Amino acid sequence: GGVDANGTVRAADSFRDTQVRLSNADLAATQAGVQWLEQAETAFKSGDVSAKLTAFFNSASALAADPSGTAARTSFLNAADAAAASFRQTGDALVTISADIANAGKMAADQLNGLAKSLATVNEGLRRAQPGTNAKAALLDERDRLLDQMSSLVGIAITEDPHGAVEVRLNQTHGPVLVAGGKATPIAVSTNASGVMTMTLDPGGTPTGVAIQGGALGGLAEAAARVKGSRDELDNLANAFAVALNANQAAGIDLDGNPGAPLLSTGFADITASPTTVGAATIEASVAPGAVPAPGGYRLTYDGGADNWILARADGSASVTGNGTVTLDGLTLTLGGAPRDFDNYTINVADGARGLNLVTSNASAVAAASPWSTDAAIANAGSASATVQVDATATGLPAPALPRYELQMVNGNIEISDPATSTVLETLPFVPGMTISGAGFSVTLSGQPAEGDRFSVIATGANSRDNGNLASLALIRTSGGFEGRMDHIVNANAANLESRKTLAEAKLAIRDGAVAARDAVSGVNLDNEATELLRFQQAFSASSRVIQVARDIFQSILDIR
């Protein structure tokens, strides 16, 4: 009577399907993190900040051996410039990585929204399809395919109704609803200037911030946070390096006899064109050392009628107008190109690695010498020694006619005089280890001076071969630990990367195991099917042979008659 097929039955296991989706989400999140941490590692290696810092401090040691030499001073500035360039290169690379992560997040969100809409359509079809039909089975297959793809983008929890339609929630069973029946709620991804990624459910309706767990989106959010952390650490290190070097400069005297001026600046500007800007203006920004920019940022607008640019604080409290170059709060913009009327830009100013720049190429500007030095008379018979330190708050002695003081042991007292006028400025009882405060300095006397022993305290002038301020720079190298801090940033990223690679391998094995377990129930094993096909072919051949033998026997019987 043949075969009567009453319906189509799907071979499926919802528990094993869930395990595949969970392992998909875990694997995708880990793999996304690996990709971007690898790029961060490449950025650190190419910038090689630690090596440039080491070269800089080594050049300072070389300068200490020849503090007035032009070649040594030029090498010192070149090394400082190279260190600043390595900071900028690494900072720019990390910002590019943050931007790439942001773009990847937007693409993943768009893909998730498309899958959610398709699933909503499938849900509608499942509610109308007749049970046991090929159409129903095909829709269920399409539903599972969409859910698998969605689970690779975000962690999801599924609830199935009697028709086979599903409700999809983000992260867990009580999470926000992404798909319910025939409705899909869109999700949007945004990233701010510092690299923080945020995700919003239903951005066009009732926006709700969500923290994504699992899937490529969850991995991208975590990667964005890790890269932001590296950027923050690098910026803090760059700022600390600039502050320390500039403070050391301020405490010394340059080759022209002037107080040291800052060598490094850290300010930079992010310039963003508004959507309505259509011109082709060129804008270059620089931030002066020590500038205090407005915290709310700035707005730059072009007035085509007056052929002028207007640079204003975002709160409107101050503005300047000009063309070619405009400056406000230490922010200088050099303007050119072909702007159009009403073109406008948003400008935010920050400090960090991207803005680290050498502000002078003048070798004489390096403040290698201490502002004050001491000299002991050759005829001194005692064991005393004098050391001088800068003390900006000290005002104990009046200023002499010439920048020079003389200290002499007289009748058990220290007599301080102005050698230019032979005027005694102050007399103090001698105490071993005593400190004498002068005008901007302090002198410490150690040991025991003999009667008549003399010491001179001399202000540093031009073309000095003193290297006392470079000794302070060596101390800054130790106390600041700049090279070690940079190594820590690089090593932390490398450790996270290796950890994630190991975790990715483990999660890949888990996912493959879950897929194999599911396929054992609902999949088709081509090897098994090929074996069965061969078995059936052989059985068919055997059956054919039986029929042939039977025919031959009957024919033989008929021939006998």
C-alpha positions as CSV (number, residue, x, y, z in Angstrom):
1,G,0.0,0.0,0.0
2,G,3.0,2.3,0.0
3,V,3.8,5.0,2.6
4,D,1.3,7.6,4.1
5,A,3.3,10.6,5.6
6,N,1.1,12.3,8.2
7,G,3.5,15.2,8.9
8,T,7.1,16.5,9.3
9,V,8.8,16.0,12.7
10,R,11.9,18.0,13.6
11,A,14.7,16.4,15.4
12,A,15.9,19.0,18.0
13,D,17.0,19.4,21.6
14,S,16.2,22.8,23.1
15,F,18.7,22.2,26.0
16,R,21.6,21.6,23.6
17,D,20.5,24.5,21.4
18,T,20.8,26.7,24.5
19,Q,24.3,25.4,25.3
20,V,25.4,26.2,21.8
21,R,24.2,29.8,22.1
22,L,25.8,30.3,25.5
23,S,29.1,29.0,24.3
24,N,28.8,31.1,21.1
25,A,28.4,34.3,23.2
26,D,31.3,33.5,25.5
27,L,33.6,32.6,22.6
28,A,32.7,35.7,20.5
29,A,33.3,38.0,23.5
30,T,36.7,36.5,24.2
31,Q,37.8,36.6,20.6
32,A,36.8,40.2,20.2
33,G,39.0,41.1,23.2
34,V,41.9,39.2,21.7
35,Q,41.8,41.1,18.4
36,W,42.0,44.6,20.0
37,L,44.5,43.8,22.7
38,E,46.8,42.5,19.9
39,Q,46.5,45.8,18.2
40,A,47.2,47.7,21.4
41,E,50.3,45.5,21.9
42,T,51.5,46.4,18.3
43,A,51.0,50.1,19.2
44,F,53.1,49.8,22.3
45,K,55.9,48.0,20.5
46,S,56.0,50.5,17.6
47,G,56.1,53.5,20.0
48,D,58.7,51.9,22.3
49,V,58.2,54.7,24.8
50,S,60.3,53.0,27.5
51,A,63.4,52.8,25.3
52,K,63.0,56.4,24.3
53,L,62.8,57.5,28.0
54,T,65.9,55.5,28.8
55,A,67.7,57.2,25.9
56,F,66.6,60.6,27.3
57,F,67.8,60.0,30.8
58,N,71.1,58.6,29.4
59,S,71.5,61.8,27.4
60,A,71.0,63.8,30.6
61,S,73.9,61.8,32.1
62,A,76.1,62.6,29.1
63,L,75.1,66.3,29.4
64,A,76.2,66.3,33.1
65,A,79.7,65.5,31.9
66,D,79.8,68.5,29.6
67,P,77.0,70.9,30.7
68,S,78.2,73.8,28.5
69,G,78.8,71.8,25.4
70,T,76.5,72.6,22.4
71,A,76.6,69.0,21.1
72,A,75.6,67.5,24.4
73,R,72.8,70.0,24.8
74,T,71.5,69.3,21.3
75,S,71.6,65.6,21.9
76,F,69.6,66.1,25.1
77,L,66.9,68.1,23.3
78,N,66.8,65.6,20.5
79,A,66.3,62.8,23.0
80,A,63.5,64.7,24.7
81,D,61.9,65.3,21.3
82,A,62.2,61.6,20.5
83,A,60.6,60.6,23.8
84,A,57.7,63.1,23.2
85,A,57.3,61.8,19.6
86,S,57.1,58.2,20.9
87,F,54.4,59.2,23.4
88,R,52.4,61.0,20.7
89,Q,52.7,58.0,18.3
90,T,51.5,55.5,20.9
91,G,48.7,57.8,22.1
92,D,47.5,58.4,18.5
93,A,47.6,54.6,17.8
94,L,45.5,53.9,20.9
95,V,43.0,56.6,19.9
96,T,42.8,55.0,16.4
97,I,42.1,51.6,18.1
98,S,39.4,53.2,20.2
99,A,37.8,54.6,17.0
100,D,38.0,51.2,15.3
101,I,36.4,49.5,18.2
102,A,33.6,52.2,18.1
103,N,33.0,51.5,14.4
104,A,33.0,47.7,15.0
105,G,30.5,48.3,17.8
106,K,28.1,50.2,15.5
107,M,28.4,47.6,12.8
108,A,27.7,44.8,15.3
109,A,24.6,46.8,16.6
110,D,23.3,47.3,13.0
111,Q,23.8,43.5,12.4
112,L,22.0,42.6,15.6
113,N,19.1,45.0,14.8
114,G,18.7,43.4,11.3
115,L,18.7,39.9,12.9
116,A,16.1,41.0,15.5
117,K,13.8,42.3,12.8
118,S,14.1,39.1,10.8
119,L,13.4,37.0,13.9
120,A,10.3,39.1,14.6
121,T,9.1,38.3,11.1
122,V,9.7,34.6,11.6
123,N,7.8,34.8,14.9
124,E,4.8,36.1,13.0
125,G,5.1,33.3,10.5
126,L,5.4,30.6,13.2
127,R,2.1,31.7,14.8
128,R,0.3,31.2,11.4
129,A,2.0,28.1,10.2
130,Q,0.3,24.7,10.6
131,P,2.0,22.2,12.9
132,G,3.7,19.3,11.2
133,T,4.1,21.0,7.9
134,N,7.3,21.6,5.9
135,A,6.7,25.3,6.2
136,K,6.6,25.1,10.0
137,A,9.8,23.1,10.1
138,A,11.5,25.5,7.7
139,L,10.5,28.5,9.9
140,L,11.8,26.8,13.0
141,D,15.1,26.1,11.3
142,E,15.3,29.8,10.3
143,R,14.5,30.8,13.8
144,D,17.3,28.7,15.2
145,R,19.8,30.1,12.6
146,L,18.9,33.7,13.5
147,L,19.2,32.9,17.3
148,D,22.7,31.4,16.7
149,Q,23.8,34.5,14.9
150,M,22.4,36.8,17.5
151,S,24.1,34.8,20.3
152,S,27.5,35.5,18.6
153,L,26.8,39.2,18.9
154,V,25.3,39.5,22.4
155,G,24.3,37.2,25.3
156,I,20.7,36.3,25.0
157,A,18.0,34.4,27.0
158,I,15.2,32.6,25.1
159,T,11.6,31.9,26.1
160,E,9.5,29.8,23.6
161,D,5.7,29.9,23.3
162,P,3.5,26.9,22.1
163,H,3.7,28.1,18.5
164,G,7.6,28.1,18.5
165,A,7.8,31.9,18.5
166,V,10.4,33.2,20.9
167,E,10.9,36.1,23.2
168,V,14.6,37.2,23.3
169,R,16.0,39.1,26.3
170,L,19.5,40.6,26.7
171,N,22.0,39.0,29.0
172,Q,19.6,36.9,31.2
173,T,16.0,35.7,31.6
174,H,15.1,39.0,33.4
175,G,17.0,41.3,31.1
176,P,15.7,43.9,28.7
177,V,13.4,42.6,25.9
178,L,15.0,42.6,22.5
179,V,12.4,40.7,20.5
180,A,8.8,39.9,21.6
181,G,6.4,38.4,19.1
182,G,6.5,40.5,16.0
183,K,8.3,43.5,17.5
184,A,12.0,44.0,17.6
185,T,13.5,46.8,19.8
186,P,16.6,48.4,18.3
187,I,19.9,48.9,20.1
188,A,22.4,51.7,19.5
189,V,26.1,52.0,20.3
190,S,28.0,55.2,21.0
191,T,31.5,56.0,22.1
192,N,32.7,59.2,23.7
193,A,36.0,61.0,23.0
194,S,37.7,59.1,25.9
195,G,36.8,55.7,24.4
196,V,34.0,54.7,26.7
197,M,31.4,52.6,24.9
198,T,27.7,52.9,25.9
199,M,24.7,50.9,24.6
200,T,21.2,52.2,24.5
201,L,18.0,50.1,23.9
202,D,15.2,51.7,22.0
203,P,17.2,55.0,21.3
204,G,14.3,56.5,19.2
205,G,11.6,55.7,21.8
206,T,12.2,55.3,25.5
207,P,16.0,55.1,25.7
208,T,17.4,52.7,28.3
209,G,21.1,52.2,29.0
210,V,22.1,48.6,29.0
211,A,25.3,46.8,30.0
212,I,25.9,44.1,27.4
213,Q,27.3,40.8,28.7
214,G,28.7,38.3,26.2
215,G,28.9,38.2,22.5
216,A,30.9,40.4,20.2
217,L,29.3,43.5,21.6
218,G,30.1,42.6,25.1
219,G,33.7,41.8,24.1
220,L,34.0,45.1,22.2
221,A,32.7,47.0,25.3
222,E,35.3,45.3,27.5
223,A,38.0,45.9,24.9
224,A,37.1,49.6,24.7
225,A,37.3,49.9,28.5
226,R,40.7,48.2,28.5
227,V,42.1,50.4,25.7
228,K,40.7,53.5,27.5
229,G,42.5,52.3,30.7
230,S,45.8,52.1,28.7
231,R,45.2,55.5,27.2
232,D,44.6,57.0,30.7
233,E,47.7,55.4,32.1
234,L,49.8,56.6,29.2
235,D,48.3,60.2,29.4
236,N,49.1,60.2,33.2
237,L,52.6,59.1,32.5
238,A,53.2,61.7,29.8
239,N,51.8,64.5,32.0
240,A,53.9,63.4,35.0
241,F,57.0,63.3,32.7
242,A,56.3,66.8,31.4
243,V,55.6,68.2,34.9
244,A,58.7,66.7,36.3
245,L,61.0,67.9,33.5
246,N,59.5,71.4,33.5
247,A,59.8,71.6,37.3
248,N,63.4,70.6,37.0
249,Q,63.9,73.3,34.4
250,A,62.3,75.9,36.6
251,A,64.7,75.0,39.4
252,G,67.8,75.6,37.3
253,I,69.7,78.2,35.2
254,D,70.2,77.9,31.5
255,L,73.3,78.7,29.5
256,D,72.4,82.3,29.1
257,G,72.1,82.8,32.9
258,N,68.3,82.9,32.9
259,P,65.9,80.7,35.0
260,G,64.9,77.6,33.1
261,A,61.8,77.7,30.9
262,P,59.4,74.8,30.2
263,L,60.7,72.3,27.7
264,L,57.5,70.2,27.1
265,S,53.9,70.9,26.6
266,T,51.1,68.3,26.9
267,G,48.0,70.1,25.6
268,F,46.2,69.0,22.5
269,A,42.9,69.7,20.8
270,D,40.2,67.4,19.4
271,I,38.5,69.2,16.5
272,T,35.1,67.9,15.3
273,A,33.2,69.3,12.4
274,S,29.5,69.7,12.7
275,P,27.2,67.8,10.3
276,T,26.3,71.0,8.6
277,T,29.9,71.9,7.8
278,V,30.5,71.6,4.0
279,G,33.7,73.7,3.4
280,A,37.3,72.5,3.2
281,A,39.0,74.5,5.9
282,T,42.3,73.5,7.4
283,I,42.8,73.9,11.1
284,E,45.9,73.3,13.1
285,A,45.8,73.6,16.9
286,S,48.5,74.2,19.5
287,V,48.1,74.6,23.3
288,A,50.6,76.8,25.2
289,P,52.5,75.3,28.2
290,G,50.6,76.1,31.4
291,A,47.4,77.1,29.5
292,V,44.1,76.7,31.4
293,P,41.5,76.0,28.8
294,A,37.8,76.3,29.4
295,P,36.4,73.0,30.7
296,G,33.4,73.1,28.5
297,G,35.4,73.4,25.3
298,Y,35.1,75.8,22.4
299,R,33.1,76.5,19.3
300,L,34.7,77.8,16.1
301,T,32.5,79.4,13.5
302,Y,33.2,80.9,10.1
303,D,31.5,84.2,9.1
304,G,31.6,84.3,5.3
305,G,30.3,87.8,5.0
306,A,33.1,89.3,7.2
307,D,35.6,86.6,6.1
308,N,36.4,86.0,9.8
309,W,36.6,83.1,12.2
310,I,35.0,83.4,15.6
311,L,36.5,81.3,18.4
312,A,34.3,81.3,21.5
313,R,34.1,79.3,24.7
314,A,31.2,76.9,24.7
315,D,29.5,78.8,27.5
316,G,29.8,82.0,25.6
317,S,31.8,83.8,28.3
318,A,34.6,84.9,26.0
319,S,35.4,85.0,22.3
320,V,37.9,86.3,19.8
321,T,37.6,87.1,16.1
322,G,40.3,86.9,13.4
323,N,41.6,85.2,10.3
324,G,44.8,83.3,9.8
325,T,45.5,82.8,13.5
326,V,43.2,83.2,16.5
327,T,44.2,82.6,20.2
328,L,42.0,82.2,23.3
329,D,43.0,80.8,26.7
330,G,46.3,79.6,25.4
331,L,44.6,77.7,22.5
332,T,46.0,78.9,19.2
333,L,44.4,77.9,15.9
334,T,46.0,78.4,12.5
335,L,43.3,78.6,9.9
336,G,43.4,78.1,6.2
337,G,41.8,76.2,3.3
338,A,38.4,77.0,1.8
339,P,35.7,77.4,4.5
340,R,32.1,78.0,3.7
341,D,29.7,80.4,5.5
342,F,28.4,79.0,8.8
343,D,30.9,76.2,8.9
344,N,31.4,75.4,12.6
345,Y,33.5,73.1,14.7
346,T,33.6,71.8,18.3
347,I,37.0,71.9,20.0
348,N,37.9,70.1,23.2
349,V,41.2,70.6,24.8
350,A,42.9,68.0,27.0
351,D,46.4,67.0,28.3
352,G,48.2,63.8,27.6
353,A,50.5,61.8,25.4
354,R,49.0,63.0,22.2
355,G,50.0,66.6,23.0
356,L,53.5,66.0,24.3
357,N,55.8,68.3,22.4
358,L,59.2,69.9,22.7
359,V,58.6,73.6,22.8
360,T,62.1,74.8,22.0
361,S,65.0,73.8,19.8
362,N,67.4,76.3,21.5
363,A,70.3,74.3,23.1
364,S,71.0,77.1,25.5
365,A,67.6,76.8,27.0
366,V,68.5,73.6,28.9
367,A,68.8,74.5,32.6
368,A,71.7,72.3,33.6
369,A,73.1,74.5,36.3
370,S,71.8,75.1,39.9
371,P,70.9,78.7,40.6
372,W,73.4,78.8,43.4
373,S,76.8,77.1,44.1
374,T,79.3,77.1,46.9
375,D,83.0,77.5,47.0
376,A,85.4,76.8,49.9
377,A,88.6,78.9,50.3
378,I,91.8,77.0,49.6
379,A,93.3,78.1,53.0
380,N,90.4,76.5,55.0
381,A,91.9,74.4,57.8
382,G,88.7,72.9,59.3
383,S,86.6,69.9,58.3
384,A,83.5,71.9,57.4
385,S,81.7,71.8,54.1
386,A,78.9,73.9,52.7
387,T,76.0,72.8,50.5
388,V,73.4,75.1,49.0
389,Q,69.8,74.2,47.9
390,V,67.2,76.3,46.1
391,D,64.5,77.5,48.5
392,A,62.1,79.8,46.8
393,T,60.4,80.7,50.1
394,A,63.7,81.7,51.9
395,T,64.1,85.4,52.6
396,G,66.5,85.4,55.5
397,L,69.3,87.6,54.0
398,P,69.0,90.9,52.1
399,A,70.1,90.9,48.5
400,P,73.8,91.8,48.1
401,A,75.2,94.3,45.7
402,L,76.4,91.4,43.6
403,P,74.8,87.9,43.6
404,R,77.4,86.6,46.0
405,Y,77.7,86.0,49.7
406,E,80.6,85.2,51.9
407,L,80.5,83.1,55.1
408,Q,83.4,83.2,57.6
409,M,84.0,81.6,61.0
410,V,84.8,84.5,63.5
411,N,85.1,83.9,67.2
412,G,82.8,80.8,67.1
413,N,80.2,82.6,65.0
414,I,79.3,82.5,61.3
415,E,79.6,86.0,59.9
416,I,77.7,86.5,56.6
417,S,78.8,89.5,54.5
418,D,78.4,91.2,51.1
419,P,81.9,90.9,49.6
420,A,81.2,93.7,47.1
421,T,80.7,96.2,49.9
422,S,82.3,94.4,52.9
423,T,79.1,94.8,54.8
424,V,78.3,92.3,57.4
425,L,74.7,91.2,56.8
426,E,74.2,88.8,59.7
427,T,76.1,87.0,62.5
428,L,74.9,83.6,63.8
429,P,76.4,81.2,66.5
430,F,77.9,78.2,64.7
431,V,76.1,74.9,65.3
432,P,77.2,71.8,63.3
433,G,74.7,71.1,60.6
434,M,73.1,74.5,60.8
435,T,71.1,75.9,57.9
436,I,71.2,79.5,56.9
437,S,68.3,80.9,54.9
438,G,69.2,83.3,52.2
439,A,67.3,85.1,49.4
440,G,65.9,82.2,47.5
441,F,68.3,79.6,48.8
442,S,69.5,77.8,52.0
443,V,73.0,76.9,53.0
444,T,73.8,73.9,55.2
445,L,77.2,73.8,57.1
446,S,78.4,70.4,58.1
447,G,81.6,69.4,60.0
448,Q,83.6,71.8,62.1
449,P,85.2,75.0,60.5
450,A,88.4,76.4,61.9
451,E,88.7,80.0,62.9
452,G,88.9,82.2,59.8
453,D,87.6,79.5,57.4
454,R,85.6,81.0,54.5
455,F,82.9,79.9,52.1
456,S,81.3,81.7,49.2
457,V,77.7,81.3,48.0
458,I,77.6,82.4,44.3
459,A,74.6,82.9,42.0
460,T,75.0,81.1,38.7
461,G,75.6,83.3,35.7
462,A,75.8,82.8,32.0
463,N,78.0,80.1,30.4
464,S,78.3,78.2,33.7
465,R,79.7,74.7,33.7
466,D,77.8,73.8,36.8
467,N,75.7,70.6,36.4
468,G,73.9,70.7,39.8
469,N,70.4,70.8,38.3
470,L,71.1,67.7,36.2
471,A,71.7,65.8,39.4
472,S,68.1,66.6,40.4
473,L,67.0,65.2,37.1
474,A,68.7,61.9,37.9
475,L,66.8,61.8,41.2
476,I,63.5,62.5,39.3
477,R,64.3,59.5,37.1
478,T,64.4,57.3,40.2
479,S,61.5,58.8,42.1
480,G,59.2,59.1,39.1
481,G,59.9,55.6,37.9
482,F,58.9,56.6,34.4
483,E,60.5,53.7,32.5
484,G,59.1,51.2,35.0
485,R,55.6,52.7,34.8
486,M,55.7,52.4,31.0
487,D,56.9,48.8,31.2
488,H,54.0,48.1,33.6
489,I,51.5,49.4,31.1
490,V,52.9,47.3,28.3
491,N,53.3,44.2,30.4
492,A,49.7,44.5,31.8
493,N,48.3,44.6,28.2
494,A,50.5,41.6,27.2
495,A,49.4,39.6,30.3
496,N,45.7,40.3,29.5
497,L,46.3,39.3,25.9
498,E,47.9,36.0,26.7
499,S,45.2,35.3,29.3
500,R,42.5,35.9,26.7
501,K,44.2,33.8,24.1
502,T,44.3,30.9,26.5
503,L,40.7,31.5,27.5
504,A,39.7,31.7,23.8
505,E,41.2,28.3,23.1
506,A,39.3,26.8,26.0
507,K,36.0,28.4,25.0
508,L,36.5,27.3,21.4
509,A,36.7,23.7,22.6
510,I,33.6,24.2,24.7
511,R,31.7,25.7,21.8
512,D,32.8,22.9,19.4
513,G,31.7,20.3,21.9
514,A,28.3,21.9,22.3
515,V,27.9,22.0,18.5
516,A,28.9,18.4,18.2
517,A,26.4,17.4,20.9
518,R,23.6,19.3,19.2
519,D,24.4,17.9,15.8
520,A,24.3,14.4,17.2
521,V,20.6,14.9,17.7
522,S,19.5,17.3,14.9
523,G,22.5,17.3,12.5
524,V,23.4,15.1,9.6
525,N,26.7,13.2,9.7
526,L,27.9,12.9,6.1
527,D,30.3,10.1,7.0
528,N,27.5,8.0,8.5
529,E,25.1,8.8,5.6
530,A,27.8,7.7,3.1
531,T,28.3,4.5,5.0
532,E,24.5,3.9,5.1
533,L,24.3,4.6,1.4
534,L,27.0,2.0,0.6
535,R,25.1,-0.5,2.8
536,F,21.9,0.1,1.0
537,Q,23.6,-0.1,-2.3
538,Q,25.1,-3.5,-1.4
539,A,21.7,-4.7,0.0
540,F,20.0,-3.6,-3.3
541,S,22.6,-5.5,-5.3
542,A,22.2,-8.6,-3.1
543,S,18.4,-8.4,-3.5
544,S,18.8,-8.0,-7.3
545,R,21.0,-11.1,-7.3
546,V,18.4,-13.1,-5.4
547,I,15.8,-12.1,-7.9
548,Q,18.1,-13.0,-10.8
549,V,18.8,-16.5,-9.2
550,A,15.1,-17.1,-8.8
551,R,14.4,-16.2,-12.4
552,D,17.2,-18.6,-13.5
553,I,15.8,-21.4,-11.3
554,F,12.3,-21.0,-12.7
555,Q,13.6,-20.8,-16.2
556,S,15.5,-24.0,-15.7
557,I,12.4,-25.7,-14.4
558,L,10.4,-24.6,-17.4
559,D,13.1,-25.8,-19.8
560,I,12.9,-29.3,-18.2
561,R,9.2,-29.6,-19.0
